[in-house]
Amino acid sequence: SPSVEDGIEALKKYLGGSIEYKTNHRVLAEGNFALTVNEGYRDGVHTSFFDMFRIAGGKIVEHWDTVEAVPLKSEWKNQNGKFSNL
């Protein structure tokens, strides 16, 4: 994001709240792109994190993500779950 200063502390401030990664389910990489599929908590809510990074010169130069609350198992429409096949 062009509105975020460089550095981890600036990123933490931008993201706000509490983010806790618990389980890494998959890392996929090709060329200068990497995708991570993670599970954890955001502000105490069970959450999935899909993060894509573009790497150049040994540094992350772009980042895209999707963050979504994981529904309770009692709310699932099937038994697949968000991470069952990973």
DSSP file (Angstrom, degrees, kcal/mol; ACC not computed):
  #  RESIDUE AA STRUCTURE BP1 BP2  ACC     N-H-->O    O-->H-N    N-H-->O    O-->H-N    TCO  KAPPA ALPHA  PHI   PSI    X-CA   Y-CA   Z-CA
    1    1 A S    >         0   0    0      0, 0.0     3,-1.7     0, 0.0    61,-0.0   0.000 360.0 360.0 360.0 131.4    0.0    0.0    0.0
    2    2 A P  T 3   +     0   0    0      0, 0.0     0, 0.0     0, 0.0     0, 0.0   0.656 360.0  63.4 -67.5 -13.1    1.4    3.4   -0.9
    3    3 A S  T 3  S+     0   0    0      2,-0.1     2,-0.5    11,-0.0     0, 0.0   0.436  87.8  85.6 -90.2   1.7    0.0    4.8    2.4
    4    4 A V  S <  S-     0   0    0     -3,-1.7     7,-0.1     9,-0.0     3,-0.1  -0.891  74.5-134.5-106.9 129.3    2.2    2.5    4.5
    5    5 A E        -     0   0    0     -2,-0.5     9,-0.1     1,-0.1    -2,-0.1  -0.278  37.2 -86.4 -70.5 164.9    5.7    3.5    5.5
    6    6 A D  S    S+     0   0    0      4,-0.1     4,-0.3     3,-0.0    -1,-0.1  -0.358  84.2  53.5 -69.5 151.6    8.6    1.0    5.2
    7    7 A G  S  > S-     0   0    0      1,-0.1     4,-1.7     2,-0.1     5,-0.1   0.000  86.0 -88.7 106.0 154.7    9.4   -1.4    8.0
    8    8 A I  H  > S+     0   0    0      1,-0.2     4,-2.5     2,-0.2     5,-0.2   0.857 121.0  54.4 -66.8 -38.0    7.7   -4.0   10.2
    9    9 A E  H  > S+     0   0    0      1,-0.2     4,-2.2     2,-0.2    -1,-0.2   0.898 108.5  49.4 -65.6 -39.1    6.6   -1.5   12.9
   10   10 A A  H  > S+     0   0    0     -4,-0.3     4,-2.3     2,-0.2    -1,-0.2   0.891 111.1  50.5 -65.2 -38.6    4.8    0.7   10.3
   11   11 A L  H  X S+     0   0    0     -4,-1.7     4,-2.6     2,-0.2     5,-0.2   0.922 109.4  50.0 -65.1 -44.1    3.1   -2.4    8.9
   12   12 A K  H  X S+     0   0    0     -4,-2.5     4,-2.2     1,-0.2    -2,-0.2   0.914 111.5  49.0 -59.3 -43.3    1.9   -3.4   12.4
   13   13 A K  H  < S+     0   0    0     -4,-2.2    -1,-0.2     1,-0.2    -2,-0.2   0.908 111.8  49.3 -63.2 -41.8    0.5    0.1   13.0
   14   14 A Y  H  < S+     0   0    0     -4,-2.3    -2,-0.2     1,-0.2    -1,-0.2   0.910 112.8  46.7 -63.4 -44.0   -1.2    0.0    9.6
   15   15 A L  H  < S-     0   0    0     -4,-2.6    -1,-0.2    -5,-0.1    -2,-0.2   0.855  92.1-175.3 -69.8 -35.1   -2.8   -3.4   10.2
   16   16 A G     <  +     0   0    0     -4,-2.2    -2,-0.1    -5,-0.2    -3,-0.1   0.141  38.8  54.8  61.4 174.0   -4.0   -2.5   13.7
   17   17 A G  S    S-     0   0    0     -4,-0.1     2,-0.5     1,-0.1    -1,-0.1  -0.017  99.8 -54.4  61.5-167.6   -5.6   -5.0   16.0
   18   18 A S        -     0   0    0     -3,-0.1    25,-3.2     2,-0.0     2,-0.5  -0.942  49.5-177.6-114.6 120.8   -4.2   -8.3   17.0
   19   19 A I  E     +A   42   0A   0     -2,-0.5     2,-0.5    23,-0.2    23,-0.2  -0.978   1.9 179.9-119.5 127.4   -3.1  -10.8   14.4
   20   20 A E  E     -A   41   0A   0     21,-3.2    21,-2.8    -2,-0.5     2,-0.4  -0.948  15.0-154.0-131.5 111.8   -1.8  -14.2   15.4
   21   21 A Y  E     +A   40   0A   0     -2,-0.5    19,-0.3    19,-0.2     3,-0.1  -0.726  21.4 167.0 -82.1 128.9   -0.7  -16.8   12.8
   22   22 A K  E     +     0   0A   0     17,-2.7     2,-0.4    -2,-0.4    18,-0.2   0.795  59.1  23.9-109.0 -47.1   -1.0  -20.3   14.2
   23   23 A T  E     -A   39   0A   0     16,-2.5    16,-2.5     0, 0.0     2,-0.7  -0.984  56.5-152.2-132.5 128.3   -0.7  -22.8   11.4
   24   24 A N  E     +A   38   0A   0     -2,-0.4    14,-0.2    14,-0.2     3,-0.1  -0.891  16.5 178.3 -95.2 119.7    0.9  -22.5    8.0
   25   25 A H  E     -     0   0A   0     12,-3.0     2,-0.3    -2,-0.7    13,-0.2   0.782  60.8  -4.3 -91.7 -31.0   -0.9  -24.9    5.6
   26   26 A R  E     -A   37   0A   0     11,-1.3    11,-2.6     2,-0.0     2,-0.4  -0.977  45.1-161.6-164.3 145.7    0.9  -24.2    2.4
   27   27 A V  E     -A   36   0A   0     -2,-0.3     2,-0.4     9,-0.2     9,-0.2  -0.991  17.7-176.9-129.0 124.3    3.5  -22.2    0.7
   28   28 A L  E     +A   35   0A   0      7,-2.8     7,-3.4    -2,-0.4     2,-0.4  -0.965   4.9 177.3-120.6 137.6    3.5  -22.0   -3.1
   29   29 A A  E     +A   34   0A   0     -2,-0.4     2,-0.3     5,-0.2     5,-0.2  -1.000  12.0 166.9-143.5 142.6    6.2  -20.2   -5.1
   30   30 A E  E >   -A   33   0A   0      3,-2.2     3,-2.1    -2,-0.4     2,-0.2  -0.930  66.4 -34.0-152.6 130.0    7.0  -19.6   -8.7
   31   31 A G  T 3  S-     0   0    0     -2,-0.3     0, 0.0     1,-0.3     0, 0.0  -0.406 126.9 -21.2  60.2-127.0    9.3  -17.1  -10.2
   32   32 A N  T 3  S+     0   0    0     -2,-0.2    23,-3.1    -3,-0.1     2,-0.4   0.127 119.9  91.3-103.1  21.3    9.2  -14.0   -8.0
   33   33 A F  E <   -AB  30  54A   0     -3,-2.1    -3,-2.2    21,-0.2     2,-0.3  -0.911  48.6-176.8-116.4 144.7    5.8  -14.7   -6.5
   34   34 A A  E     -AB  29  53A   0     19,-2.1    19,-3.0    -2,-0.4     2,-0.4  -0.999   7.3-162.2-138.6 139.6    5.0  -16.6   -3.3
   35   35 A L  E     -AB  28  52A   0     -7,-3.4    -7,-2.8    -2,-0.3     2,-0.4  -0.980   5.4-166.2-121.1 131.9    1.6  -17.5   -1.8
   36   36 A T  E     -AB  27  51A   0     15,-2.8    15,-2.2    -2,-0.4     2,-0.5  -0.956   6.9-158.9-117.9 140.1    1.1  -18.5    1.8
   37   37 A V  E     +AB  26  50A   0    -11,-2.6   -12,-3.0    -2,-0.4   -11,-1.3  -0.968  26.7 169.6-118.1 114.2   -2.1  -20.1    3.2
   38   38 A N  E     -AB  24  49A   0     11,-3.0    11,-2.7    -2,-0.5     2,-0.4  -0.841  26.3-151.7-130.0 160.2   -2.4  -19.6    7.0
   39   39 A E  E     +AB  23  48A   0    -16,-2.5   -17,-2.7    -2,-0.3   -16,-2.5  -0.982  40.9 104.8-129.6 141.6   -4.8  -20.1    9.8
   40   40 A G  E     -AB  21  47A   0      7,-2.6     7,-3.1    -2,-0.4     2,-0.4  -0.834  60.1 -59.9-176.3-143.4   -4.9  -18.1   13.0
   41   41 A Y  E     -AB  20  46A   0    -21,-2.8   -21,-3.2     5,-0.3     2,-0.5  -0.991  23.6-167.3-136.6 139.8   -6.7  -15.4   14.9
   42   42 A R  E >  S-AB  19  45A   0      3,-2.2     3,-1.9    -2,-0.4   -23,-0.2  -0.982  86.9 -18.4-125.5 118.0   -7.5  -11.7   14.2
   43   43 A D  T 3  S-     0   0    0    -25,-3.2   -24,-0.1    -2,-0.5    -1,-0.1   0.864 130.1 -52.7  51.1  39.5   -8.8   -9.8   17.2
   44   44 A G  T 3  S+     0   0    0    -26,-0.3     2,-0.5     1,-0.2    -1,-0.3   0.427 111.9 122.0  82.6  -0.5   -9.7  -13.2   18.8
   45   45 A V  E <  S-B   42   0A   0     -3,-1.9    -3,-2.2     1,-0.0    -1,-0.2  -0.838  72.7-111.7-100.3 129.4  -11.7  -14.5   15.8
   46   46 A H  E     +B   41   0A   0     -2,-0.5    24,-2.7    -5,-0.2     2,-0.3  -0.409  53.9 178.6 -57.7 124.3  -10.6  -17.7   14.1
   47   47 A T  E     -BC  40  69A   0     -7,-3.1    -7,-2.6    22,-0.3     2,-0.4  -0.948  32.7-137.2-140.4 148.2   -9.4  -16.5   10.7
   48   48 A S  E     -BC  39  68A   0     20,-3.1    20,-2.0    -2,-0.3     2,-0.4  -0.870  19.3-162.0-103.0 143.1   -7.9  -17.6    7.4
   49   49 A F  E     -BC  38  67A   0    -11,-2.7   -11,-3.0    -2,-0.4     2,-0.6  -0.983   9.8-177.3-127.9 118.9   -5.0  -15.6    5.8
   50   50 A F  E     -BC  37  66A   0     16,-2.4    16,-2.0    -2,-0.4     2,-0.4  -0.973  14.4-178.9-113.7 115.9   -4.1  -15.9    2.2
   51   51 A D  E     -BC  36  65A   0    -15,-2.2   -15,-2.8    -2,-0.6     2,-0.4  -0.962  12.0-167.0-122.0 129.9   -1.1  -13.7    1.4
   52   52 A M  E     -BC  35  64A   0     12,-3.1    12,-2.6    -2,-0.4     2,-0.4  -0.956  10.9-169.7-115.7 135.4    0.6  -13.3   -2.0
   53   53 A F  E     -BC  34  63A   0    -19,-3.0   -19,-2.1    -2,-0.4     2,-0.5  -0.933  17.4-150.4-124.6 144.5    4.0  -11.6   -2.2
   54   54 A R  E     -BC  33  62A   0      8,-2.2     7,-3.0    -2,-0.4     8,-1.3  -0.977  21.5-156.2-110.6 128.4    6.1  -10.3   -5.1
   55   55 A I  E     + C   0  60A   0    -23,-3.1     2,-0.3    -2,-0.5     5,-0.2  -0.850  19.3 165.5-107.3 136.5    9.8  -10.5   -4.4
   56   56 A A  E >  S+ C   0  59A   0      3,-2.5     3,-1.5    -2,-0.4    -2,-0.0  -0.966  70.4   1.1-148.2 133.4   12.5   -8.3   -6.0
   57   57 A G  T 3  S-     0   0    0     -2,-0.3     3,-0.1     1,-0.3    -1,-0.0   0.807 129.3 -59.5  61.5  29.5   16.0   -7.8   -5.0
   58   58 A G  T 3  S+     0   0    0      1,-0.2     2,-0.3     0, 0.0    -1,-0.3   0.610 118.5  98.8  76.9  11.1   15.5  -10.1   -2.0
   59   59 A K  E <  S-C   56   0A   0     -3,-1.5    -3,-2.5    -5,-0.0     2,-0.5  -0.930  81.9-105.3-130.3 153.6   12.7   -8.0   -0.6
   60   60 A I  E     +C   55   0A   0     -2,-0.3    -5,-0.2    -5,-0.2     3,-0.1  -0.676  40.2 169.2 -73.0 121.2    8.9   -8.0   -0.6
   61   61 A V  E     +     0   0A   0     -7,-3.0     2,-0.3    -2,-0.5    -6,-0.2   0.609  63.5  23.5-111.0 -18.3    8.0   -5.3   -3.0
   62   62 A E  E     -C   54   0A   0     -8,-1.3    -8,-2.2     2,-0.0     2,-0.3  -0.992  62.1-171.9-145.5 151.4    4.2   -6.0   -3.3
   63   63 A H  E     +C   53   0A   0     -2,-0.3     2,-0.3   -10,-0.2   -10,-0.2  -0.994   4.5 179.7-145.8 135.2    1.7   -7.8   -1.1
   64   64 A W  E     +C   52   0A   0    -12,-2.6   -12,-3.1    -2,-0.3     2,-0.3  -0.962  15.2 172.8-128.5 149.0   -1.9   -8.8   -1.7
   65   65 A D  E     -C   51   0A   0     -2,-0.3     2,-0.4   -14,-0.2   -14,-0.2  -0.984  27.2-153.6-151.4 164.2   -4.1  -10.6    0.8
   66   66 A T  E     -C   50   0A   0    -16,-2.0   -16,-2.4    -2,-0.3     2,-0.4  -0.982  15.7-170.4-137.1 133.3   -7.5  -11.9    1.7
   67   67 A V  E     +C   49   0A   0     -2,-0.4     2,-0.4   -18,-0.2   -18,-0.2  -0.988  11.4 170.4-126.7 128.4   -8.5  -12.3    5.3
   68   68 A E  E     -C   48   0A   0    -20,-2.0   -20,-3.1    -2,-0.4     2,-0.1  -0.998  35.3-113.5-145.2 136.2  -11.8  -14.1    6.3
   69   69 A A  E     -C   47   0A   0     -2,-0.4   -22,-0.3   -22,-0.2   -23,-0.1  -0.424  32.9-126.8 -63.7 139.6  -13.3  -15.4    9.5
   70   70 A V        -     0   0    0    -24,-2.7   -24,-0.2    -2,-0.1     3,-0.1  -0.811  28.0-125.0 -89.7 122.0  -13.5  -19.2    9.6
   71   71 A P        -     0   0    0      0, 0.0    11,-0.1     0, 0.0     5,-0.1  -0.248  29.9 -94.3 -65.8 154.9  -17.1  -20.2   10.4
   72   72 A L    >   -     0   0    0      1,-0.1     3,-2.3     3,-0.1     4,-0.5  -0.369  35.6-114.5 -61.8 147.4  -17.9  -22.5   13.3
   73   73 A K  G >  S+     0   0    0      1,-0.3     3,-1.3     2,-0.2    -1,-0.1   0.830 116.8  63.1 -56.5 -32.4  -18.1  -26.2   12.3
   74   74 A S  G 3  S+     0   0    0      1,-0.2    -1,-0.3     3,-0.0    -2,-0.0   0.673 102.3  51.5 -66.3 -15.9  -21.8  -26.1   13.2
   75   75 A E  G <  S+     0   0    0     -3,-2.3    -1,-0.2     3,-0.0    -2,-0.2   0.485  82.4 117.8 -98.8  -5.1  -22.3  -23.5   10.4
   76   76 A W    <   -     0   0    0     -3,-1.3     3,-0.1    -4,-0.5    -3,-0.0  -0.337  55.7-152.0 -64.3 143.5  -20.6  -25.5    7.7
   77   77 A K  S    S+     0   0    0     -2,-0.0     2,-0.3     0, 0.0    -1,-0.1   0.562  82.7   8.5 -88.3 -12.4  -22.7  -26.5    4.7
   78   78 A N  S    S-     0   0    0      0, 0.0     3,-0.3     0, 0.0    -2,-0.0  -0.860  83.3-101.5-151.3-177.2  -20.5  -29.6    4.1
   79   79 A Q  S    S+     0   0    0     -2,-0.3    -6,-0.0     1,-0.2    -3,-0.0   0.269  91.9  96.1 -97.9  11.3  -17.6  -31.4    5.9
   80   80 A N     >  -     0   0    0      2,-0.0     4,-0.7     3,-0.0    -1,-0.2   0.891  65.1-167.2 -70.7 -40.3  -14.8  -30.0    3.7
   81   81 A G  T  4  -     0   0    0     -3,-0.3     4,-0.2     1,-0.2     3,-0.2   0.122  40.2 -79.8  67.7 167.3  -13.8  -27.1    5.9
   82   82 A K  T  4 S+     0   0    0      1,-0.2    -1,-0.2   -11,-0.1     3,-0.1   0.795 127.2  22.6 -73.5 -28.7  -11.6  -24.3    4.8
   83   83 A F  T >4 S+     0   0    0      1,-0.1     3,-1.6    -3,-0.1    -1,-0.2   0.247  84.7 114.2-123.1  11.8   -8.3  -26.2    5.2
   84   84 A S  T 3< S+     0   0    0     -4,-0.7    -3,-0.1     1,-0.3    -2,-0.1   0.783  82.5  41.8 -62.8 -29.8   -9.3  -29.9    5.0
   85   85 A N  T 3         0   0    0     -4,-0.2    -1,-0.3     1,-0.2    -2,-0.1   0.314 360.0 360.0 -99.6   9.1   -7.5  -30.7    1.7
   86   86 A L    <         0   0    0     -3,-1.6    -1,-0.2   -60,-0.0    -2,-0.1   0.447 360.0 360.0 -95.6 360.0   -4.3  -28.7    2.4
